[in-house]
Every structure is written in C-alpha cells, then in structure tokens.
Amino acid sequence: MSNKIYAVVATLDEAAPVVATLRDAGFSDEQIGVVCKNESVTESNLPDADITQTSQVGDAAKRGAAVGGATGLLAGLAAVAFPPAGIALGGAALAGITAAGAGVGTWSATMIGVSEQSPVLEEVDSAVEAGKVLIMAEADDEDDSALQRVLKQIESNHASTLQTSGFIEA
C-alpha cells in the first residue's frame, strides 16, 4: 500500500494547474488520477483515474494472494498427510495446491476489491458527488516527506482555487 495526496477543486480548468504542479514535481500520468462526475476528464487532456486509483483492487489482490496461499498450503499439507485413496503425494502436489489457493484467493479478493471505494474517494465522496473535481497522486516509493512537500506546494500555489486537500496514509 502506498500513501496518497489529494486536492479538490471546482472545475477541470482549475484542476489543470494542480496537475501541472504534480507533473513538475516528477509525478507521471500513471501516478496522477483525476475524478469528475459531470465532465469528461479525457477531453481535458488530464490523466483520468483508473480502477486501481478509484477502488481497492490492488490491496485486495495482495491480501487475497496471501490468504489464499496460506489456505492452499494448509490444504496441501492435509492432502499430503492424509492422501486420498492411497495416492502418494509429494512436494509438487503441495506446491500446486498452494499456487491454486493463491490464485483463487487473488481472484476472489480482487472481485471484492473492485467494489470497495478508494480511501481517497471515501474522504471526499460528497464533494465528488456534488460535481467537484478530485485530483490524487500516489508515489512509487514510501517517501512520505516528498509527498508532504508536494502537498504543501500545491496548497500554497493554488490556495485560491483549492477547496480541500490532504494526505491519506494507506
């Protein structure tokens, strides 16, 4: 999980300078997401938020792989300890059952994670529903001080158009 910063402005025109500040700070368009209910983000040449930014699909997949892998490992150990119909099972069967468990866990948790809202959207859901524009950015590394610096820069450079902003620890 990585931490995120966000800013809320009234229009896409007001969002463009905030996105420019993020780009100048070294964020790529893949790290920036813009969410707007009423206008087309794509037509404004701003980076549209993808499903990994608007939901918890990535975090859910990681949790699912861990839980599914552990469950598969336990099922594999049980199958090796108590082989069905006298069939001798070894390490390959154990590895296969563990991998299958991880796969099923990842798949099922991802299906659930798609429907869970991102922590950033939960924070500003009413503003987005009212037609405001949400800009969010996520850093690749875990350098919170760099994120905090960029957030302060956005808050000082765009204070007149900013409705709210913040830091989400994920």
Backbone hydrogen bonds, N-H to C=O, Kabsch-Sander energy under -0.5 kcal/mol:
donor,donor_aa,acceptor,acceptor_aa,energy
4,K,168,I,-2.3
5,I,137,A,-2.3
6,Y,166,G,-2.2
7,A,135,I,-2.4
8,V,164,T,-2.8
9,V,133,V,-2.3
15,A,11,T,-1.1
16,A,12,L,-1.5
18,V,14,E,-0.7
19,V,15,A,-2.5
20,A,16,A,-2.2
21,T,17,P,-2.0
22,L,18,V,-2.0
23,R,19,V,-2.6
24,D,20,A,-2.7
25,A,21,T,-1.5
26,G,23,R,-1.6
27,F,22,L,-2.3
31,Q,28,S,-1.2
32,I,28,S,-0.8
33,G,136,M,-2.8
34,V,47,P,-1.6
35,V,134,L,-2.8
37,K,132,K,-0.6
41,V,39,E,-0.7
44,S,40,S,-0.6
44,S,41,V,-1.0
45,N,42,T,-1.4
46,L,41,V,-1.4
48,D,46,L,-0.6
49,A,34,V,-1.9
53,Q,50,D,-1.4
54,T,50,D,-1.6
55,S,51,I,-1.3
56,Q,113,G,-1.6
56,Q,116,E,-1.2
60,A,56,Q,-2.5
61,A,57,V,-2.1
62,K,58,G,-1.8
63,R,59,D,-2.2
64,G,60,A,-2.8
65,A,61,A,-2.3
66,A,62,K,-2.0
67,V,63,R,-2.8
68,G,64,G,-2.9
69,G,65,A,-2.3
70,A,66,A,-2.1
71,T,67,V,-2.4
72,G,68,G,-2.8
73,L,69,G,-2.5
74,L,70,A,-2.2
75,A,71,T,-2.5
76,G,72,G,-2.7
77,L,73,L,-2.7
78,A,74,L,-2.2
79,A,75,A,-2.3
80,V,76,G,-2.4
81,A,77,L,-2.6
82,F,78,A,-2.5
86,G,83,P,-1.0
87,I,84,P,-2.1
94,L,90,G,-1.9
95,A,91,G,-2.6
96,G,92,A,-2.4
97,I,93,A,-2.7
98,T,94,L,-2.2
99,A,95,A,-2.5
100,A,96,G,-2.5
101,G,97,I,-2.3
102,A,98,T,-2.2
103,G,99,A,-2.4
104,V,100,A,-2.6
105,G,101,G,-2.6
106,T,102,A,-2.5
107,W,103,G,-2.5
108,S,104,V,-2.7
109,A,105,G,-2.3
110,T,106,T,-2.2
111,M,107,W,-1.9
112,I,108,S,-1.5
113,G,109,A,-2.9
114,V,110,T,-1.8
115,S,111,M,-0.5
115,S,112,I,-1.0
116,E,112,I,-0.6
116,E,113,G,-0.6
118,S,54,T,-1.6
122,E,118,S,-2.3
123,E,119,P,-1.6
124,V,120,V,-1.4
125,D,121,L,-0.6
125,D,122,E,-0.6
128,V,124,V,-2.0
129,E,125,D,-2.6
130,A,126,S,-1.5
131,G,128,V,-1.7
132,K,127,A,-2.5
133,V,9,V,-3.1
134,L,35,V,-2.8
135,I,7,A,-3.1
136,M,33,G,-2.8
137,A,5,I,-2.4
138,E,31,Q,-1.7
139,A,3,N,-1.0
144,D,142,E,-1.5
147,L,143,D,-1.5
148,Q,144,D,-2.7
149,R,145,S,-2.2
150,V,146,A,-2.2
151,L,147,L,-2.4
152,K,148,Q,-2.4
153,Q,149,R,-2.1
154,I,150,V,-2.5
155,E,151,L,-2.6
156,S,152,K,-2.2
157,N,153,Q,-2.8
158,H,154,I,-2.2
159,A,156,S,-0.6
161,T,158,H,-1.0
162,L,158,H,-1.8
163,Q,8,V,-3.4
164,T,8,V,-1.1
166,G,6,Y,-2.0
168,I,4,K,-3.3
169,E,167,F,-0.6
170,A,168,I,-0.7
